[in-house]
Structures are given as structure tokens and as C-alpha cells.
């Protein structure tokens, strides 16, 4: 083994159950964790799709009372966490089941943090600021994208500052993730595309992160392979459970990778965009991804070549410039093929927004592990290129 691969690295992950009907184990796990009353955190879209009814049934079959908190908004906000944590305390709950996409899972983590630590959620921004363990948390993801169900990240919007804050702590790793591909079958094509590109970005950024390790590399590369081979196909075959399974497994592996290797400039900029304009996180990542690869490529050309190989590129006889062009072209082609080829201007960004967006991105914790250290002028340039 290369001596560089023996640097100290920590790897954390929850207990995982992956496969069809994994979601139906929620009642058994809640009982095993000593739940006496469960707060179920979800959102109207998931409830309307019918996924909540099954979870209520399995909790009832274990004799467990519950309360439902369904006021989670896209890009989970401070107010959502405050309202949910009040309900958790008032109803004397002692465990949480989160059913939904990234915003719902992040909100549930925030509710857990506040209920155990008795402070405003925004006070936990940064690394290792959560000192008291959160209540037992069972996560059931319904998108193949955010990987909040396996990560030590929680992202919450600070509406006053118009930024998304990252809370990074082992304390917010769920106790168990019940990862069931069938829950993704009610996503429309656009949500499938956005969340799929979020997962792909997780894997790419984790692989080129300056905190990567052999363990995270294995998961990141396999995630890229799985997502790349399935995402465009699933847009045309949305009911194909095999493709849904590949996407869910790819998202899971990408989550294990980025939770431990962290992320980079794409996510720092996407957090800035999402907080400033309340935009879709996956869409922000998609718009920015190829522009950040262009900026980063020369810092890690071999790693980007490995990524390109997982995307099916044959690099034989290519020059370094040709390799970079090939990777960027492939990413752009994927975006076009799944209908996410917008510019920042088309999703509501103005040139006058860029200085503040760049400042916020430079203050995001994800920027620290980007393979090339940017300054604020670099951020401005990348935002302008994506405009």
C-alpha cells in the first residue's frame, strides 16, 4: 500500500438495511430502540404518494403511538426545525422516524439536535458542535440523491442570512437507514434527474476531495459507475425497479463516500445559491458541476481520469487537455440528455448577486476539502461562467 494511503482517516456509517420492503422494518427498529412515542417527520408530497400510511401501519402493529410532523418545506429551514422540535417535546416523544427526501431527513436531524441540546439549530453550524447525542433516528429515504440517511451532515437554511449552514457531526448519523428502492418510484422525471445529479456530484467531489481515503475511493467510484449507467435510462424507464435499485445503491455509496471525505466547491456554491434564492439543491449542483470540474481538473488529473473511466471514456492517446475536454463534454451531454441543461441566469441568478454568492461560498465548510483552493475571485469567475 502507498504510504500516503495510510494517513489517519475516520469512517462512520449507520446501520444499513438495503432492499425491497426495507421501509417496513421501521416499527421493529423503533421498538428495539426503546421508542415509547415516535415523532414521524415527513412532507405533504410523500404523504400524498401513500408512503406514510404503510409506516403508520407497522408502528401500530408494534403497539407504538406516534405524532406526525408534516410541515417540512423544500430546503429545510430554521422555522421548520423550531416547529418540529416543539411538537416533539410537547408530545413527549423519544424517537424519530424520518420519511422523505433530503430536506425532510435534514429537518429530522435538526429536530433531534435541538431536542437534546436545547439551543437554536443555527448555533451548531460547523464541525463537531453537537455535544449531546440525539434521540434514536430511523431514516427512510424516498429519493436517490441526498444520502442524508447515511451521512454525518445536516443542512439547514438560515433565512435571515439567506445561507444554508452545514452541521457536521457524528451525532447526526442516523441509528439505522432503511433504504428501499421502491420508495423512489413515485418521483417524477425532473426530481429523479435532479437528485441523481446530486448523488453523482457527491461521488465525484468525494473522490477528488483532499480528505479522501481508500475506503471512500471504493464507494465513490462504484457510485459513479452505478449512477452513470442508470440515470439517463431511468428517465425513459421510470418504473424499472432494477434501475431504481442501481440509483439507490449509487446514492448510498456516494453518501458513505462524501460523509467521510466531505465535498468541494460545487456544494459550497450550491449551498450559497440554495440559501440565497431558495433553489433546488440538485439543480444547483447540476448547473455548476462541469464548471467546477473545469476549475479543478489540473489539480487532480489522474483522479478525474479515473472518474472519466467510470463514465465510459477511453482515454488512450489523449493529451491532458483532451482528457479534460472529454470529461466535461460527457457531463454536459448527460445533463442535456436528462433535461437539466439550464444556466444560472435561467434559474433566476443575476450578475449583481455574484459577489454575495461568492462570499457565502468561500465561508462554506465544503470549500476546505476542494482539491484546488480557490479564492473569492475564483468563485466569482466560476459563477460568471455558469451564468
Residue pairs with C-beta under 8 A, 6 or more apart in sequence:
1 214
5 213
5 214
7 213
9 211
9 213
9 215
9 216
9 260
10 260
11 213
11 215
11 216
11 260
12 152
12 170
12 173
12 259
12 260
13 150
13 173
13 256
13 259
14 139
14 149
14 150
14 173
14 174
14 175
14 176
14 177
15 175
15 176
15 177
16 150
16 176
16 177
16 179
16 252
17 25
17 176
17 177
17 178
17 179
18 179
18 248
18 249
18 252
19 179
19 180
19 181
20 180
20 181
20 182
20 241
21 180
21 182
22 140
22 178
22 179
22 180
23 51
23 54
23 55
23 99
23 140
23 178
23 180
23 182
23 183
24 54
24 58
25 58
25 178
26 55
26 58
26 59
26 97
26 138
26 140
26 178
27 55
27 58
27 59
27 60
27 61
27 62
27 64
28 58
28 62
29 138
29 175
29 176
29 178
30 38
30 59
30 62
30 64
30 95
30 97
30 136
30 138
31 62
31 64
33 95
33 136
33 138
33 175
34 94
34 95
34 136
35 64
35 94
35 95
35 136
36 64
36 65
36 94
36 95
37 64
37 65
37 66
37 67
37 91
37 92
37 93
37 94
37 95
38 59
38 64
38 65
38 66
38 67
38 93
38 95
38 96
38 97
39 66
39 67
39 68
39 69
39 84
39 87
39 88
39 91
39 93
39 95
39 96
39 97
39 111
40 52
40 55
40 56
40 59
40 66
40 67
40 68
40 69
40 96
40 97
40 98
40 99
41 69
41 72
41 84
41 96
41 97
41 98
41 99
41 100
41 104
41 107
41 108
41 111
42 51
42 52
42 68
42 69
42 70
42 72
42 98
42 99
42 100
42 104
43 70
43 72
43 73
43 100
43 101
43 103
43 104
44 70
45 100
46 52
46 99
46 100
46 101
46 104
46 142
47 70
49 142
49 186
50 186
51 99
51 140
51 142
51 183
51 186
52 68
52 99
55 97
55 99
55 140
56 66
59 66
59 97
66 97
67 87
67 88
67 91
67 93
69 83
69 84
69 87
69 88
69 111
71 80
71 83
71 84
72 80
72 84
72 100
72 103
72 104
72 107
73 80
73 103
74 103
74 278
74 280
75 103
75 157
75 164
75 274
75 275
75 278
75 279
75 281
76 103
76 104
76 106
76 107
76 110
76 155
76 156
76 157
77 156
77 157
77 159
78 120
78 121
78 122
78 156
78 157
78 158
78 159
79 159
80 107
80 110
81 107
81 110
81 111
81 114
81 121
81 156
82 114
82 120
82 121
84 107
84 108
84 110
84 111
85 110
85 111
85 114
85 115
88 96
88 111
88 115
89 115
93 135
94 135
94 136
95 135
95 136
95 137
95 138
96 108
96 111
96 112
96 134
96 135
96 136
96 137
96 138
97 138
97 140
98 104
98 105
98 107
98 108
98 109
98 137
98 138
98 139
98 140
98 149
98 174
99 140
99 142
100 140
100 141
100 142
101 141
101 142
101 143
101 145
101 146
101 195
102 143
102 145
102 146
102 147
102 148
102 155
102 195
102 198
102 281
103 146
105 139
105 141
105 146
105 148
105 149
105 174
106 146
106 148
106 154
106 155
106 156
107 156
108 137
108 139
109 134
109 137
109 148
109 154
109 167
109 172
109 174
110 121
110 154
110 156
110 167
112 134
112 135
112 137
112 172
113 121
113 124
113 130
113 134
113 154
113 167
113 171
113 172
114 120
114 121
115 134
115 135
116 132
116 133
116 134
116 135
117 124
117 130
117 131
117 132
121 156
121 167
122 156
122 158
122 165
123 129
124 130
124 167
124 169
125 165
125 166
125 167
126 166
126 167
126 168
126 365
127 168
127 169
127 365
128 168
128 169
128 170
129 167
129 169
130 167
130 169
130 171
130 172
131 171
132 171
133 171
134 171
134 172
136 175
137 174
137 175
138 174
138 175
138 176
138 178
139 148
139 149
139 174
139 176
139 177
139 178
140 149
140 177
140 178
140 179
140 180
140 183
141 147
141 148
141 149
141 177
141 179
141 183
141 248
141 251
142 183
142 184
142 186
142 187
143 184
143 187
143 191
143 195
143 251
144 181
144 184
144 192
144 195
144 196
144 199
144 244
144 247
144 248
144 250
144 251
145 194
145 195
145 196
145 197
145 198
145 199
145 251
145 282
146 195
146 198
146 251
146 255
146 281
147 199
147 202
147 251
147 252
147 254
147 255
147 256
147 258
147 259
148 154
148 155
148 255
149 174
149 177
149 179
149 255
150 173
150 174
150 177
150 252
150 255
150 256
150 259
151 173
151 255
151 258
151 259
152 168
152 169
152 170
152 172
152 173
152 259
152 260
153 166
153 167
153 168
153 172
153 258
153 259
154 166
154 167
154 172
155 164
155 165
155 166
155 167
155 271
155 281
156 164
156 165
156 167
157 163
157 164
157 165
157 274
157 275
157 278
158 164
158 165
158 275
161 275
162 275
162 276
163 271
163 272
163 275
163 276
163 360
163 363
164 271
164 272
164 274
164 275
166 271
166 364
166 365
166 366
168 262
168 365
173 259
177 252
179 248
179 252
180 248
181 241
181 244
181 245
181 247
181 248
182 241
182 244
184 192
184 244
184 247
184 248
185 238
185 239
185 241
185 244
187 195
187 238
189 235
189 238
189 338
189 339
190 339
190 340
192 231
192 234
192 235
192 238
192 247
193 231
193 235
193 282
193 286
193 338
193 339
193 340
194 280
194 281
194 282
194 283
194 286
194 340
195 251
195 282
196 227
196 231
196 234
196 247
196 251
196 282
196 338
197 231
197 282
197 285
197 286
197 289
197 334
197 335
197 338
197 340
198 281
198 282
198 285
198 286
199 223
199 227
199 247
199 250
199 251
199 254
199 255
200 223
200 224
200 227
200 228
200 231
200 250
200 254
200 289
201 263
201 266
201 267
201 285
201 286
201 289
202 223
202 251
202 254
202 255
202 257
202 258
202 263
203 219
203 220
203 221
203 223
203 224
203 227
203 250
203 253
203 254
203 257
203 258
204 220
204 224
204 266
204 289
204 293
204 307
205 258
205 262
205 263
205 264
205 266
205 267
205 366
205 370
206 212
206 216
206 219
206 220
206 254
206 257
206 258
206 260
206 261
206 262
206 263
207 216
207 217
207 220
207 221
207 224
207 257
207 261
207 303
207 306
207 307
208 264
208 296
208 299
208 300
208 303
208 304
208 307
208 371
209 216
209 258
209 261
209 262
209 263
209 264
209 369
209 370
209 371
210 369
210 370
210 371
211 260
211 261
211 262
211 369
212 220
212 257
212 261
213 260
213 261
215 260
216 256
216 257
216 258
216 260
216 261
217 257
219 253
219 254
219 256
219 257
220 253
220 254
220 257
220 258
220 261
221 306
221 307
221 310
222 250
222 253
223 250
223 251
223 252
223 253
223 254
223 257
224 250
224 254
224 307
224 310
224 311
225 250
225 310
226 246
226 247
226 249
226 250
226 253
227 246
227 247
227 250
227 251
227 254
228 310
228 311
228 312
228 334
229 246
230 243
230 246
230 247
230 250
231 247
231 334
231 338
232 334
232 337
232 338
233 240
233 243
234 240
234 243
234 244
234 247
235 337
235 338
235 339
237 243
261 369
262 365
262 366
262 368
262 369
263 366
263 369
264 292
264 296
264 366
264 367
264 369
264 370
264 371
265 292
265 295
265 296
265 361
265 366
265 367
265 370
265 374
265 379
265 382
266 285
266 288
266 289
266 292
267 285
267 364
267 366
268 361
268 362
268 364
268 365
268 366
268 367
268 370
269 284
269 288
269 292
269 357
269 361
269 379
269 382
269 383
270 281
270 284
270 285
270 288
271 281
271 360
271 361
271 364
271 366
272 357
272 358
272 360
272 361
272 364
273 279
273 284
273 288
273 344
273 349
273 357
274 280
274 281
274 284
275 360
276 353
276 356
276 357
276 360
277 347
277 348
277 349
277 353
279 347
279 348
283 340
283 342
283 347
284 347
286 335
286 340
286 342
287 340
287 342
287 343
287 344
287 347
287 386
288 382
288 386
289 331
289 335
290 328
290 331
290 332
290 335
291 382
291 385
291 386
292 382
293 304
293 327
293 328
293 331
294 324
294 328
294 385
295 372
295 374
295 378
295 382
296 304
296 370
296 371
296 372
297 304
297 324
297 327
297 328
298 324
298 372
299 371
299 372
300 371
300 372
301 320
301 323
301 324
303 371
304 323
304 324
304 327
305 315
305 323
305 327
307 327
308 315
308 323
308 326
308 327
308 330
309 315
311 327
311 330
312 330
313 326
313 327
313 330
315 323
315 326
318 326
332 341
335 341
343 386
343 387
344 383
344 386
344 387
345 387
349 357
349 383
349 387
351 384
351 387
354 380
354 383
354 384
354 387
355 380
357 379
357 383
358 376
358 379
358 380
358 383
359 376
361 367
361 379
362 374
362 375
362 376
362 379
367 374
374 382
